[in-house]
Every structure is written in C-alpha cells, then in structure tokens.
Amino acid sequence: MSRWPRISSGFVKAMLAGHSALGLAFAALLYLVCISGTIVVFKSEIRQWEQPGAPRVEGEVSDAALANAMREIDRYSQAHGPIHSLSVWAPELGGPWLRARFYADDGGYEQWFADPATGELVLREHAPLAGFLVDLHDDLHLPGPWGRWLVGLMGVAMLSLVISGLLSHPRIFRDAFSLRWGGSKRLQEADLHNRLSVWALPFHLVISFTGAFLGLSFLIVAILAFAAYDGDQAAAIEAVLGPQAGEGTPAADLPDMDTIIADARARGDGQAVRFVSLEHPGEEGQLVGVQIETPDDLVAAEEYFYNGSGTFLRTLGNAKGPAGQQTLSAMGPLHFGVFGGMPVKILYGFLGLASTVVAVGGVTIWLTRRADKGRPAPRWARVWTATVWGTVLGFAAAALGSVMLPVAPALVFAAALAGAFVLSIAFDAFALSRVLRGLTAAILVAAAGAKLAVHPVLPAGAWGVTIALVAATIVLALSIRPVRRLVSLRSSVPAE
C-alpha cells in the first residue's frame, strides 16, 4: 500500500498548465522585482559607496544629539512649506550614520547627515542610485499607490507560482539533488529551475507572502476594518500602526524631545534609541514615535507614542505585544533582511539570486520546449534575452552614471535597457546575451574604477560594493564563450 495518496495525472497537468501560464504572464515584472530586491538588501552599503565622506558614527549617539537633530531638521524644514513629518535615524537602522529627514505635504523631502556628537546638520544626503533601486523595487517608479499595489500583486503571483509549482511536480522533493547538467538544454534548465525552487523554498514562501502583505496592506486594512471594526478604517489602522497624528490649528512649540526620548528609554529598559519621528509637526494633533532597541528580537525595536505635550499614549507592541501584532511587525524585517547583520544580508543576497534565476528559467524552459517541438520563437527569445541582460546592463550603467553623470539613474537605466532592445534587432538571442554580458562587464569595472579615482579612500561598506562590482565583472567575463558568428538568424534558443 502506498504511504502517500497518489496525485492524478490530470490534476498535475492542470497545475502545470496554470503554473506555466501565470509565470509567462508576469515573467518580466517578477524578474524585475526579484533582481531589484536582491540588490536593495545592500542599500545601506550602496549609500556608503555613493557618499563615502558622510560623517560616520562611532559608538552610541547621545539622547541630546538625537533631540537636537530633530530640532535642527524642524528649523531647516520651516522654509519648505507645510511639513507632514520629521524623522531621525540613529546608527544601524539604515546605515552607520545619524540621519535626519523631512517630508513636505506636497510629497517633497530631503535627507541630511547630522553630526553624531551635536546633532547639527552637516551634509545633505545625495544617493540617487540607492534611491532609484529602492523605488524600483517598492513601486516600479509608477505614480501614486499603483506601483506599490502592482508589486503587491507580484507577491501574490509569486506565492501562487510556488504553490502551483509544488503541486505540478509530485517528485520535486524526491529529485531535490538530481541535476542533469551538460545534456539537453531543456532538461538542464528545468532541473536548475526545480532544484533552486526546492532548495530555497522557505525563502520563496516568506518573501512572496511578506511582499504581498506589504504591497497590499491597504486591502488588508480594509478587510480588517470590515471584519473587526464595523468598517472603521481609522480604528483598524491605529490597531496595526499605532496612534495616528491629527490635523489641527498650529501648536505653540515643538514637543520637548529631550524629555520624550528620556522617558522612552526608561520604558525600554535603557536600550539604545533607533528611530524618532514627529507627525504633523507644529499642529495640535502632532504625534511623536520613539523606537527603542530590543536586542535578540526579530523586529529589533519597540515603539512608544507621545502626544504633542509629551504625554505617553501607548506602546505599539512590536516586541512585547500580542502575537498577532508581533507577527505583523515582523513582516518588514523578514522581507528586507534587516536583522542579523551582514551574515543575513549575504544569505538574502544568494537566496535572492536564486529567486531571480528561477524567474528567468521559467521563460527559458518554455522557449526551449517550443524549439524542441519544432516551433521555435526566435523573436520572443531575443526579447527575453534583451529583458534579462538589458536590465543588468541598465543597473551597471546607472552605477557608472551615478559617479560620472549629473543625470538621474532612472534615465540612464531606461536608456541602457532601450539600447539592449535595439541590439536585439541585429543579434540572435545566443549572440545578444554575450554582447550584453560583455558590455555589462566593461561598464561594471569602469564604475568601480571611476569611484576609486574620485574617492580612493572608502569605508568598509563601500569597499564591499566595489569588490562586488569587480567580482561580477569577472563572473560575466568568464561566462562569455567565443562565438564564431555574431549575426545569425538560425538560433531560437534564449540566453543561457
């Protein structure tokens, strides 16, 4: 008698058909979200690479410096119209600096590095490459909330693909270490796709679920309001995010930040301050939030709320609240890998690359299967190759442009990607992938060299980015094999 119930072949075929259709429909967007998310894990190091001269913090920042940084950013922001919020980051949460930011009501914002000893603003942050990458992953540079919603839907699609992939391959765990390498290209790509899917399965599940949750939080709050708060969305938002600032007539003064920070530290057992925010500054409904470090906790910080007069309101419950609140608060750290330091970042980097390869492999398998059946799709092969390697070329060009050109990285990226599609007219997929890899390798090493020429002395995080650029150059150069004929119309097989 069989230990496990057998899955009917009809069910497996239906799951495989649905898996393939869903993967093909969202392949390009899934690839873009996966590869950008992998890079964004290292956004702090990229910021260090872009501004290596920013004042770094050695040791813990004093409460007085934090409070003064809030006053300084408030004073500076007053010349920029109505302000929605002010915030200050202590070291570790976002990088080894003391940083201050204001958001204006019209959507504009500025970020500054502050002197870690005094809290005075000393250098405006200018990290366009990091900003471009974060915005690309968060909302695909689409206006309003539409981009974030679309990214959230990609999380749903990825979760559906993980589940349907498992159901459509009954032997996927049994064959977890079977890799047919060097034979049929279709079997090779299918094995690589399936093995990486299994080996990184927990990561795929966590990233897709948390990505869907974060991107579609508006829908989740609406459902929560309907189910538990009789449709009161304000109550649902407060339950999840804590007290919300209220608009009103101008208040007399900025809250007493020194007293508030000291009180929050006392409530947090004297642990370090990680983040301070002030919503609707200068209005009667202004609200202060102070995050205090919680060592050995996934969320890493508990948040305490105060009104404009400095009266304590409540604790959010990130670390010590109900299990549901702790679970909700863990979504962000789990998705972005902002826990556990550099070892976790490196692990997320490799697992993110695995997700990216899986996203690419689905389309490659479809193209090779068509070719094996005598129905090649050379145009689609060229388009997919231009999409995959043109995106990588775009990232490399954006990195070089951030050093040498006064142009927004998004424009450089778009121009490089468009150039890849232009090249796809002249080359087949096999040759196109090598041309784009070669161009990418050259641009990456140029970006590393240009940065060292401008800033020969780099902090540790910036050196990590430089080394990564050189390592990627070597890998790409080694992956390019000699091609006898660059212009060919015979090959319909996509890039390897």
Rosetta blueprint (number, residue, H / E / L):
1 M L
2 S L
3 R L
4 W L
5 P L
6 R L
7 I L
8 S L
9 S H
10 G H
11 F H
12 V H
13 K H
14 A H
15 M H
16 L H
17 A H
18 G H
19 H H
20 S H
21 A H
22 L H
23 G H
24 L H
25 A H
26 F L
27 A H
28 A H
29 L H
30 L H
31 Y H
32 L H
33 V H
34 C H
35 I H
36 S H
37 G H
38 T H
39 I H
40 V H
41 V L
42 F L
43 K H
44 S H
45 E H
46 I H
47 R H
48 Q H
49 W H
50 E H
51 Q L
52 P L
53 G L
54 A L
55 P L
56 R L
57 V L
58 E L
59 G L
60 E L
61 V L
62 S L
63 D H
64 A H
65 A H
66 L H
67 A H
68 N H
69 A H
70 M H
71 R H
72 E H
73 I H
74 D H
75 R H
76 Y H
77 S H
78 Q H
79 A H
80 H H
81 G L
82 P L
83 I E
84 H E
85 S E
86 L E
87 S E
88 V E
89 W E
90 A L
91 P L
92 E L
93 L L
94 G L
95 G L
96 P L
97 W L
98 L E
99 R E
100 A E
101 R E
102 F E
103 Y E
104 A E
105 D L
106 D L
107 G L
108 G L
109 Y E
110 E E
111 Q E
112 W E
113 F E
114 A E
115 D L
116 P L
117 A L
118 T L
119 G L
120 E L
121 L E
122 V E
123 L E
124 R E
125 E L
126 H L
127 A L
128 P H
129 L H
130 A H
131 G H
132 F H
133 L H
134 V H
135 D H
136 L H
137 H H
138 D H
139 D H
140 L L
141 H L
142 L L
143 P L
144 G L
145 P L
146 W H
147 G H
148 R H
149 W H
150 L H
151 V H
152 G H
153 L H
154 M H
155 G H
156 V H
157 A H
158 M H
159 L H
160 S H
161 L H
162 V H
163 I H
164 S H
165 G H
166 L H
167 L H
168 S L
169 H L
170 P L
171 R L
172 I L
173 F L
174 R L
175 D L
176 A L
177 F L
178 S L
179 L L
180 R L
181 W L
182 G L
183 G L
184 S L
185 K H
186 R H
187 L H
188 Q H
189 E H
190 A H
191 D H
192 L H
193 H H
194 N H
195 R H
196 L H
197 S H
198 V H
199 W H
200 A L
201 L H
202 P H
203 F H
204 H H
205 L H
206 V H
207 I H
208 S H
209 F H
210 T H
211 G H
212 A H
213 F H
214 L H
215 G H
216 L L
217 S H
218 F H
219 L H
220 I H
221 V H
222 A H
223 I H
224 L H
225 A H
226 F H
227 A H
228 A H
229 Y L
230 D L
231 G L
232 D L
233 Q H
234 A H
235 A H
236 A H
237 I H
238 E H
239 A H
240 V H
241 L H
242 G L
243 P L
244 Q L
245 A L
246 G E
247 E E
248 G E
249 T E
250 P E
251 A L
252 A L
253 D L
254 L L
255 P L
256 D L
257 M H
258 D H
259 T H
260 I H
261 I H
262 A H
263 D H
264 A H
265 R H
266 A H
267 R H
268 G L
269 D L
270 G L
271 Q L
272 A L
273 V E
274 R E
275 F E
276 V E
277 S E
278 L E
279 E E
280 H L
281 P L
282 G L
283 E E
284 E E
285 G E
286 Q L
287 L E
288 V E
289 G E
290 V E
291 Q E
292 I E
293 E E
294 T L
295 P L
296 D L
297 D L
298 L L
299 V L
300 A L
301 A E
302 E E
303 E E
304 Y E
305 F E
306 Y E
307 N E
308 G L
309 S L
310 G L
311 T L
312 F E
313 L E
314 R E
315 T E
316 L L
317 G L
318 N L
319 A L
320 K L
321 G L
322 P L
323 A H
324 G H
325 Q H
326 Q H
327 T H
328 L H
329 S H
330 A H
331 M H
332 G H
333 P H
334 L H
335 H H
336 F H
337 G L
338 V L
339 F L
340 G L
341 G H
342 M H
343 P H
344 V H
345 K H
346 I H
347 L H
348 Y H
349 G H
350 F H
351 L H
352 G H
353 L H
354 A H
355 S H
356 T H
357 V H
358 V H
359 A H
360 V H
361 G H
362 G H
363 V H
364 T H
365 I H
366 W H
367 L H
368 T H
369 R H
370 R H
371 A H
372 D H
373 K L
374 G L
375 R L
376 P L
377 A L
378 P H
379 R H
380 W H
381 A H
382 R H
383 V H
384 W H
385 T H
386 A H
387 T H
388 V H
389 W H
390 G H
391 T H
392 V H
393 L H
394 G H
395 F H
396 A H
397 A H
398 A H
399 A H
400 L H
401 G H
402 S H
403 V H
404 M H
405 L L
406 P L
407 V L
408 A L
409 P H
410 A H
411 L H
412 V H
413 F H
414 A H
415 A H
416 A H
417 L H
418 A H
419 G H
420 A H
421 F H
422 V H
423 L H
424 S H
425 I H
426 A H
427 F L
428 D L
429 A H
430 F H
431 A H
432 L H
433 S H
434 R H
435 V H
436 L H
437 R H
438 G H
439 L H
440 T H
441 A H
442 A H
443 I H
444 L H
445 V H
446 A H
447 A H
448 A H
449 G H
450 A H
451 K H
452 L H
453 A H
454 V H
455 H L
456 P L
457 V L
458 L L
459 P L
460 A H
461 G H
462 A H
463 W H
464 G H
465 V H
466 T H
467 I H
468 A H
469 L H
470 V H
471 A H
472 A H
473 T H
474 I H
475 V H
476 L H
477 A H
478 L H
479 S H
480 I L
481 R L
482 P L
483 V L
484 R L
485 R L
486 L L
487 V L
488 S L
489 L L
490 R L
491 S L
492 S L
493 V L
494 P L
495 A L
496 E L
